[in-house]
Amino acid sequence: MEKYMKTKKLRLGRKELTIPAEALSYGIGLFGIVLLTGWMPDYSKTYFADFAFKNSGFDGSKIATLISAVFLAAGITGAVAELVIGCLVDRTKSKRGKIKPWLIYGCVPLAIISVLVFLAPHTDSFPAAAAWMFIIYSLYICVSVAVENPSNCFGAVITPNPTERSDAISIAGITKAIGQSGGMVVLIVVGAVMKAVLGESGFKAAEAGGRDLQITTAICAVGCLLFMTVMLKNTKERIPYTAEQVNLLESLKVVFSNKNLLMVSLAKLAGFGRGVYGIVSLYIAIYLLGDKGLKVALLLPMGIGTAVSMLVVKKLLKTIGRKKTFIFSSLYGAVSFALLFVVSMMIGFRKELIIPFLIINFLVGLQNGNTNLTPNVMIADCIDEIEWKTGKRQDGLCYAGVGLFSKIASAFTSSLGAFLVYKWSGYAESSNASVAYAPQDEKTLIRFLIIYTIIPACFVLLQIVPILFYDLNKDKTDEISKALIERRGVSEEN
């Protein structure tokens, strides 16, 4: 099958390497987006809970309930936004394509709104504080959807060749996984610089007000804009949009009547609770490693495991197929979470746990390559299948259909995570203006471990169930891709 994506030749001595330049540019763009959005949910929770309204006299239990409600409402708002944005993406027709305009005009508002999330108003009115939290975070979610939905679609239109497409999504998935930890690295650097400038006591006072979070967000916002510029200048949409006017209800009927796309969507919904480990990881970093900035040290082994596993998953997808890769990787993930809990309980929540915890975290990370990569490859295959059956190319709405379930899952994850961390665990907020985080009792720390391990393990198993009914295999996807290329008349010049 023809190759379409741009590459570059790099000579090292006598050897000449072929670099997938366009796929890397796509990955750099996704890196920039998650550099900003990847750290927002967890750190905005601690900003709302521990810093935004410190010394305002608000009841800690009410704040915990409010945070859970805010993230649930914002998530549901984001789910609706997914459908609207998906429909608008498929209606977009411009010289730049149907996806690039959203990335060009959406990244600046995203950067601005992200910074505003960490600038709480000074108020002693609980209704005013609640209104601000609901409005600002829901607005952030909507704007992020307007950028993330089209960026996810881009992998499906960058080439009509399914092998190239899989490779591009794999490379972009790896850079995206690395970018998830980017904000935490920036936080560490910001903290180090602030300590050097302000001194230890000055830094603690600034940290207690969330100043390090504000500065880090601003830096990540600028980074997002720069990395997105690289992607926008060096990539191209090659699959033409169809000429039909997109109708939301009819398109949703097409999307949700496609069994395979629905199964991928349901898998995301069924596995929503696997993400609660990310919410509590901030507090495990604080109380096990001694610093919220060291969350990156906690998750770095997991991130390395994720990057390694993406390379493995890329090969598994070509050898054993999408379905078996997803199922086997999920089973492995549940076992690794359970192993981490058993070892943690044997050692106890103390400094001796750090090394074993980090080592097993790497093993846990090996299953993330599957959940980050395999569904995206499946979605791209489903888009082709729908176009093959209906003649309509609906990238935006297909990703929006899955995104609807993803956003609902994310809303459940955030709400459940906030409830588990701030209420069920017995977490105690700091009331001292000079202290960022208060000490916690042993019961709370053990519950943190349960939230990090056992609860995600259960949901990793649940996400397997819908995939059991997914039936697009390699032979069928190859047949569909060839038929579509022939039908579109896509050539090398495109």
C-alpha positions as CSV (number, residue, x, y, z in Angstrom):
1,M,0.0,0.0,0.0
2,E,1.2,3.5,-0.8
3,K,2.9,5.7,1.8
4,Y,1.7,9.3,2.3
5,M,3.3,10.8,5.4
6,K,6.5,12.9,5.2
7,T,9.8,11.6,6.4
8,K,13.3,13.0,6.6
9,K,16.7,11.5,6.0
10,L,19.3,11.8,8.8
11,R,22.9,10.8,8.1
12,L,25.0,9.5,11.0
13,G,28.4,8.7,9.5
14,R,27.9,6.1,6.9
15,K,24.4,5.3,8.1
16,E,21.3,7.0,6.9
17,L,18.2,7.0,9.1
18,T,14.6,7.6,8.0
19,I,12.9,9.9,10.6
20,P,9.0,9.9,10.6
21,A,9.0,13.7,10.7
22,E,5.3,14.3,10.2
23,A,4.3,11.7,12.8
24,L,6.8,13.2,15.3
25,S,5.3,16.7,14.6
26,Y,1.8,15.3,15.4
27,G,3.2,13.8,18.6
28,I,4.9,17.1,19.6
29,G,1.5,18.8,19.2
30,L,-0.2,16.3,21.5
31,F,2.7,16.6,23.9
32,G,2.0,20.3,24.1
33,I,-1.7,19.9,24.8
34,V,-1.2,17.4,27.6
35,L,1.7,19.4,29.0
36,L,-1.1,21.7,30.0
37,T,-4.3,19.6,30.3
38,G,-2.6,16.5,31.7
39,W,-1.8,18.0,35.0
40,M,-4.9,20.2,35.4
41,P,-7.6,17.8,36.9
42,D,-5.5,16.5,39.8
43,Y,-3.8,19.8,40.7
44,S,-6.9,21.9,40.3
45,K,-8.5,19.6,42.9
46,T,-5.8,20.2,45.5
47,Y,-5.9,24.0,44.6
48,F,-9.7,24.1,45.3
49,A,-9.4,21.9,48.4
50,D,-6.3,23.2,50.1
51,F,-5.5,26.7,48.8
52,A,-8.2,28.6,47.0
53,F,-10.3,29.5,50.0
54,K,-7.9,28.9,52.9
55,N,-8.9,30.9,56.0
56,S,-12.2,31.9,54.5
57,G,-14.0,30.0,57.3
58,F,-15.6,27.4,55.0
59,D,-16.4,24.0,56.4
60,G,-14.0,21.3,55.1
61,S,-16.7,18.8,54.6
62,K,-18.8,21.2,52.6
63,I,-15.8,22.0,50.4
64,A,-15.2,18.3,49.8
65,T,-18.8,17.8,48.8
66,L,-18.6,20.8,46.6
67,I,-15.5,19.6,44.8
68,S,-17.1,16.3,44.0
69,A,-20.2,18.0,42.7
70,V,-18.1,20.5,40.6
71,F,-16.1,17.9,38.9
72,L,-19.2,15.7,38.2
73,A,-21.1,18.7,36.7
74,A,-18.1,19.9,34.7
75,G,-17.6,16.4,33.4
76,I,-21.2,16.1,32.3
77,T,-20.9,19.5,30.6
78,G,-17.8,18.3,28.9
79,A,-19.7,15.2,27.6
80,V,-22.4,17.4,26.0
81,A,-19.6,19.6,24.6
82,E,-18.0,16.5,23.0
83,L,-21.1,16.0,20.9
84,V,-21.5,19.6,20.0
85,I,-17.8,20.0,19.1
86,G,-17.8,16.7,17.2
87,C,-20.7,17.8,15.1
88,L,-19.1,21.2,14.4
89,V,-15.8,19.6,13.4
90,D,-17.6,17.5,10.8
91,R,-19.4,20.6,9.6
92,T,-16.2,22.6,9.2
93,K,-14.9,23.0,5.7
94,S,-11.9,25.2,5.0
95,K,-8.7,25.3,3.0
96,R,-6.8,24.0,6.1
97,G,-9.2,21.1,6.4
98,K,-11.8,20.5,9.0
99,I,-9.6,19.9,12.1
100,K,-6.8,22.4,11.9
101,P,-9.0,25.5,12.3
102,W,-10.1,24.2,15.7
103,L,-6.5,23.7,16.9
104,I,-5.4,27.1,15.5
105,Y,-8.2,29.1,17.1
106,G,-8.7,27.0,20.3
107,C,-5.2,26.8,21.8
108,V,-5.0,30.5,22.9
109,P,-8.3,30.4,24.8
110,L,-7.3,27.1,26.3
111,A,-4.1,28.6,27.6
112,I,-5.9,31.6,29.1
113,I,-8.7,29.7,30.8
114,S,-6.2,27.2,32.3
115,V,-4.4,30.0,34.0
116,L,-7.6,31.5,35.4
117,V,-8.5,28.2,37.0
118,F,-5.7,28.8,39.6
119,L,-6.7,32.4,40.3
120,A,-9.5,32.2,42.9
121,P,-11.4,35.3,43.9
122,H,-11.1,36.6,47.5
123,T,-14.4,36.0,49.1
124,D,-15.9,34.8,52.4
125,S,-19.2,33.9,50.7
126,F,-19.6,30.1,50.2
127,P,-22.2,30.5,47.4
128,A,-19.9,32.9,45.5
129,A,-17.0,30.5,45.9
130,A,-19.2,27.6,44.7
131,A,-20.4,29.6,41.7
132,W,-16.9,30.5,40.7
133,M,-15.7,26.9,41.0
134,F,-18.6,25.6,38.9
135,I,-18.2,28.3,36.2
136,I,-14.5,28.4,35.8
137,Y,-13.9,24.6,35.7
138,S,-16.9,23.9,33.4
139,L,-15.5,26.7,31.1
140,Y,-12.1,25.1,31.2
141,I,-13.6,21.6,30.3
142,C,-15.5,23.0,27.4
143,V,-12.5,24.9,25.9
144,S,-10.2,21.9,26.4
145,V,-12.8,19.7,24.6
146,A,-12.7,22.1,21.7
147,V,-8.9,21.4,21.3
148,E,-8.6,17.8,22.5
149,N,-11.4,16.4,20.4
150,P,-10.0,17.7,17.1
151,S,-6.4,16.8,18.0
152,N,-7.6,13.2,18.7
153,C,-9.4,13.2,15.3
154,F,-6.2,14.3,13.5
155,G,-4.6,10.8,13.7
156,A,-7.5,9.4,11.7
157,V,-7.1,11.9,8.8
158,I,-3.4,12.2,8.5
159,T,-3.1,9.2,6.1
160,P,-5.4,6.7,4.4
161,N,-2.8,4.0,4.9
162,P,-3.8,2.0,8.1
163,T,-0.3,0.9,8.9
164,E,1.0,4.5,8.7
165,R,-2.0,5.6,10.7
166,S,-1.3,3.1,13.4
167,D,2.4,4.1,13.5
168,A,1.5,7.8,13.7
169,I,-1.0,7.2,16.5
170,S,1.6,5.0,18.3
171,I,4.3,7.7,18.1
172,A,1.9,10.4,19.1
173,G,0.6,8.2,22.0
174,I,4.2,7.8,23.3
175,T,4.9,11.6,23.3
176,K,1.4,12.2,24.8
177,A,2.2,9.8,27.6
178,I,5.5,11.6,28.3
179,G,3.7,15.0,28.2
180,Q,1.3,13.8,30.9
181,S,4.2,14.2,33.4
182,G,5.5,17.4,31.8
183,G,3.6,19.7,34.1
184,M,4.9,17.9,37.2
185,V,8.5,18.3,36.0
186,V,7.8,22.0,35.5
187,L,6.4,22.2,39.0
188,I,9.6,20.8,40.5
189,V,11.7,23.3,38.6
190,V,9.5,26.1,39.6
191,G,9.7,25.0,43.2
192,A,13.5,24.8,43.1
193,V,13.7,28.3,41.6
194,M,11.3,29.7,44.2
195,K,13.3,28.2,47.0
196,A,16.5,29.7,45.6
197,V,14.9,33.2,45.3
198,L,12.6,33.3,48.3
199,G,14.4,31.0,50.7
200,E,12.8,27.9,52.4
201,S,10.4,29.8,54.7
202,G,9.4,32.2,51.9
203,F,8.7,29.3,49.6
204,K,6.6,27.5,52.2
205,A,4.5,30.6,52.6
206,A,4.1,31.0,48.8
207,E,3.3,27.3,48.4
208,A,0.6,27.5,51.1
209,G,-1.1,30.0,48.9
210,G,-0.8,27.9,45.7
211,R,1.7,30.4,44.0
212,D,3.8,27.5,42.6
213,L,0.7,26.0,41.0
214,Q,-0.1,29.4,39.4
215,I,3.4,29.9,38.0
216,T,3.6,26.4,36.7
217,T,0.3,26.6,34.9
218,A,1.4,29.8,33.1
219,I,4.6,28.2,31.9
220,C,2.7,25.1,30.7
221,A,0.3,27.3,28.9
222,V,3.1,29.0,27.0
223,G,4.7,25.6,26.2
224,C,1.4,24.3,24.9
225,L,1.2,27.2,22.4
226,L,4.8,26.7,21.2
227,F,4.5,22.9,20.7
228,M,1.1,23.3,18.9
229,T,2.8,25.7,16.5
230,V,5.3,22.9,15.5
231,M,2.4,20.5,14.8
232,L,0.3,22.9,12.8
233,K,3.2,23.9,10.6
234,N,4.4,20.4,9.7
235,T,1.3,18.2,9.4
236,K,-1.4,17.8,6.8
237,E,-4.9,16.3,6.5
238,R,-5.0,13.8,3.7
239,I,-8.4,12.2,4.0
240,P,-11.0,14.5,2.4
241,Y,-14.2,15.3,4.3
242,T,-17.5,14.2,2.7
243,A,-19.7,16.8,1.1
244,E,-23.0,15.9,2.9
245,Q,-24.3,18.4,5.5
246,V,-23.9,16.7,8.9
247,N,-27.1,16.3,11.0
248,L,-26.4,15.7,14.7
249,L,-29.2,13.2,15.4
250,E,-28.8,11.2,12.2
251,S,-25.0,11.1,12.7
252,L,-25.4,10.0,16.3
253,K,-27.6,7.2,15.0
254,V,-24.9,6.1,12.6
255,V,-22.3,6.3,15.3
256,F,-24.1,4.5,18.0
257,S,-25.5,1.9,15.6
258,N,-22.0,0.8,14.9
259,K,-21.4,-2.0,17.3
260,N,-17.7,-1.9,17.4
261,L,-17.5,1.9,18.1
262,L,-20.1,1.4,20.8
263,M,-18.1,-1.3,22.4
264,V,-15.0,0.9,22.5
265,S,-17.1,3.6,24.0
266,L,-18.6,1.3,26.7
267,A,-15.1,0.0,27.6
268,K,-14.1,3.6,28.4
269,L,-17.2,4.0,30.6
270,A,-16.9,0.7,32.3
271,G,-13.3,1.4,33.3
272,F,-13.9,4.9,34.6
273,G,-12.7,4.1,38.2
274,R,-9.2,3.0,37.0
275,G,-8.3,6.7,36.9
276,V,-8.8,7.4,40.6
277,Y,-5.2,6.4,41.3
278,G,-4.1,9.7,39.6
279,I,-6.2,11.8,42.0
280,V,-4.8,10.2,45.2
281,S,-1.2,9.9,43.8
282,L,-0.7,13.6,44.7
283,Y,-1.3,12.8,48.3
284,I,0.7,9.6,48.3
285,A,3.6,11.8,47.0
286,I,3.1,14.3,49.8
287,Y,2.9,11.8,52.6
288,L,5.2,9.0,51.3
289,L,7.8,11.0,49.4
290,G,7.4,14.3,51.3
291,D,6.6,16.8,48.5
292,K,3.7,17.2,46.1
293,G,6.3,18.1,43.4
294,L,7.6,14.6,43.8
295,K,4.4,13.2,42.3
296,V,6.5,13.0,39.1
297,A,9.0,10.8,40.9
298,L,6.1,8.6,42.0
299,L,4.6,8.4,38.5
300,L,7.9,8.5,36.5
301,P,8.4,4.7,36.8
302,M,4.8,4.3,35.7
303,G,5.4,6.7,32.8
304,I,8.5,4.8,31.8
305,G,6.5,1.6,31.9
306,T,3.8,3.3,29.8
307,A,6.3,4.4,27.2
308,V,7.9,0.9,27.1
309,S,4.6,-0.8,26.8
310,M,3.5,1.4,23.9
311,L,6.3,0.0,21.9
312,V,5.3,-3.5,23.0
313,V,1.6,-2.8,22.3
314,K,2.5,-1.5,18.8
315,K,3.9,-4.9,18.0
316,L,1.1,-6.8,19.7
317,L,-1.5,-4.9,17.6
318,K,0.2,-6.2,14.5
319,T,0.7,-9.8,15.7
320,I,-2.3,-10.8,17.9
321,G,-4.7,-8.0,16.9
322,R,-6.6,-5.2,18.7
323,K,-9.0,-7.3,20.8
324,K,-6.5,-9.8,22.3
325,T,-4.0,-7.0,23.0
326,F,-6.6,-5.1,25.0
327,I,-7.9,-8.1,26.9
328,F,-4.5,-9.5,27.9
329,S,-3.1,-6.1,28.8
330,S,-6.1,-5.4,31.0
331,L,-5.7,-8.7,32.9
332,Y,-2.1,-7.9,33.4
333,G,-3.0,-4.4,34.7
334,A,-5.4,-5.8,37.4
335,V,-2.8,-8.2,38.6
336,S,-0.1,-5.5,38.9
337,F,-2.3,-3.2,40.9
338,A,-3.2,-6.1,43.2
339,L,0.5,-6.9,43.6
340,L,1.3,-3.3,44.6
341,F,-1.4,-3.3,47.3
342,V,-0.2,-6.6,48.8
343,V,3.5,-5.4,49.0
344,S,2.4,-2.0,50.4
345,M,0.4,-3.7,53.2
346,M,3.3,-6.0,54.0
347,I,5.7,-3.1,54.4
348,G,3.4,-0.4,55.7
349,F,3.0,3.2,54.7
350,R,6.5,4.4,55.7
351,K,9.8,5.4,54.0
352,E,10.9,1.7,53.6
353,L,8.0,1.3,51.1
354,I,9.4,3.9,48.7
355,I,11.7,1.7,46.6
356,P,9.4,-1.3,46.3
357,F,6.5,1.1,45.5
358,L,8.4,2.8,42.7
359,I,9.6,-0.5,41.2
360,I,6.1,-2.0,41.1
361,N,4.8,1.3,39.8
362,F,6.9,0.6,36.7
363,L,5.2,-2.8,36.4
364,V,1.8,-1.1,36.8
365,G,2.7,1.4,34.1
366,L,3.2,-1.4,31.5
367,Q,-0.6,-1.8,31.2
368,N,-1.2,1.9,30.4
369,G,0.2,1.6,26.9
370,N,-2.8,-0.5,26.0
371,T,-5.4,1.8,27.4
372,N,-3.7,4.9,25.8
373,L,-3.1,3.4,22.4
374,T,-5.3,0.4,21.5
375,P,-8.7,2.2,21.8
376,N,-7.5,5.0,19.5
377,V,-6.4,2.5,16.9
378,M,-9.8,0.8,17.2
379,I,-11.7,4.1,16.8
380,A,-9.8,4.9,13.6
381,D,-10.7,1.5,12.3
382,C,-14.4,2.1,13.2
383,I,-14.4,5.4,11.4
384,D,-13.2,3.6,8.2
385,E,-15.9,1.0,8.7
386,I,-18.6,3.6,9.1
387,E,-17.4,5.4,5.9
388,W,-17.3,2.1,4.1
389,K,-20.9,1.4,5.0
390,T,-22.5,4.8,4.8
391,G,-20.2,6.9,2.5
392,K,-19.9,9.6,5.1
393,R,-16.5,10.4,6.8
394,Q,-17.5,11.5,10.3
395,D,-14.2,11.7,12.3
396,G,-15.4,14.4,14.6
397,L,-18.6,12.7,15.6
398,C,-17.0,9.3,15.9
399,Y,-14.5,10.7,18.3
400,A,-17.2,12.7,19.9
401,G,-19.3,9.6,20.4
402,V,-16.4,7.9,22.2
403,G,-15.6,11.2,23.9
404,L,-19.2,11.4,25.2
405,F,-18.5,8.2,27.1
406,S,-15.0,9.3,28.0
407,K,-16.2,12.6,29.4
408,I,-18.9,10.9,31.4
409,A,-16.3,8.4,32.7
410,S,-14.0,11.3,33.5
411,A,-16.8,13.0,35.4
412,F,-17.5,9.8,37.4
413,T,-13.7,9.4,38.0
414,S,-13.3,12.9,39.2
415,S,-16.4,12.9,41.4
416,L,-15.6,9.4,42.8
417,G,-12.0,10.3,43.3
418,A,-12.8,13.5,45.1
419,F,-15.3,11.7,47.4
420,L,-12.8,8.9,48.2
421,V,-9.9,11.2,48.8
422,Y,-11.5,14.1,50.6
423,K,-14.4,12.3,52.5
424,W,-14.1,8.4,52.6
425,S,-10.4,8.5,53.5
426,G,-10.9,10.9,56.4
427,Y,-8.5,13.5,54.8
428,A,-7.8,16.5,57.0
429,E,-7.1,19.9,55.3
430,S,-4.5,22.3,56.8
431,S,-6.0,25.4,58.5
432,N,-2.5,26.9,59.0
433,A,-1.8,29.8,56.6
434,S,1.9,28.9,56.5
435,V,1.4,25.1,56.1
436,A,0.3,23.6,52.8
437,Y,-0.7,20.1,54.0
438,A,-1.7,18.8,57.5
439,P,-0.5,15.4,58.9
440,Q,-2.8,12.4,58.3
441,D,-3.6,9.4,60.5
442,E,-2.7,5.7,59.6
443,K,-6.3,4.9,58.6
444,T,-6.3,7.7,56.0
445,L,-2.9,6.6,54.6
446,I,-4.1,3.0,54.2
447,R,-7.2,4.1,52.4
448,F,-5.0,6.2,50.1
449,L,-3.3,2.9,49.2
450,I,-6.7,1.2,48.5
451,I,-7.7,4.1,46.3
452,Y,-4.4,3.8,44.4
453,T,-4.5,0.0,43.9
454,I,-7.6,-2.1,44.6
455,I,-10.2,0.2,43.3
456,P,-8.5,0.8,39.9
457,A,-7.8,-3.0,39.6
458,C,-11.6,-3.7,39.8
459,F,-12.3,-1.2,37.0
460,V,-9.5,-2.4,34.8
461,L,-11.2,-5.8,34.8
462,L,-14.6,-4.3,34.1
463,Q,-13.3,-2.5,31.0
464,I,-12.6,-5.9,29.3
465,V,-16.3,-6.9,29.2
466,P,-17.4,-4.7,26.2
467,I,-14.3,-5.5,24.2
468,L,-15.3,-9.2,24.2
469,F,-17.9,-8.2,21.6
470,Y,-15.6,-6.2,19.4
471,D,-15.1,-8.0,16.0
472,L,-13.0,-5.9,13.6
473,N,-10.0,-8.0,12.8
474,K,-6.9,-7.3,10.7
475,D,-8.1,-8.9,7.5
476,K,-11.4,-6.9,7.6
477,T,-9.7,-3.6,8.4
478,D,-7.2,-4.1,5.5
479,E,-10.1,-4.9,3.1
480,I,-12.0,-1.8,4.2
481,S,-8.9,0.5,3.9
482,K,-8.2,-0.7,0.4
483,A,-11.8,-0.3,-0.7
484,L,-11.9,3.2,0.7
485,I,-8.7,4.3,-1.0
486,E,-10.0,3.0,-4.3
487,R,-13.4,4.8,-3.7
488,R,-11.8,8.1,-2.7
489,G,-9.2,8.0,-5.5
490,V,-6.6,9.2,-3.0
491,S,-3.2,9.4,-4.7
492,E,0.4,10.2,-3.8
493,E,-0.2,13.9,-4.7
494,N,-2.8,14.2,-2.0
